[in-house]
Amino acid sequence: MEKELTIAARKSIEKKVLEERDGTKDPNAYCKEFRRECYQDKLDKEADREAKCKENSMFKEYHELQEEHKPRPIPIYGPDGRIR
């Protein structure tokens, strides 16, 4: 077990050294911003896919009816009684 871990650690270190030497290392390869961007892309693709499914569905009228009958947000009133 220890030999396997030692071998894996050496390979990882060798890989990092080779990347630095060859100039292929990207310090921003897997950062918060990249993960956030990937997640946003995933959400966009899912929304597009869902919209296409609804558009091409044989229950298109049913989905439109559901959208019409969705509850509207409750209006928020200001101190003077007008809706904000």
Long-range contacts (C-beta under 8 A, 24 or more apart in sequence): none
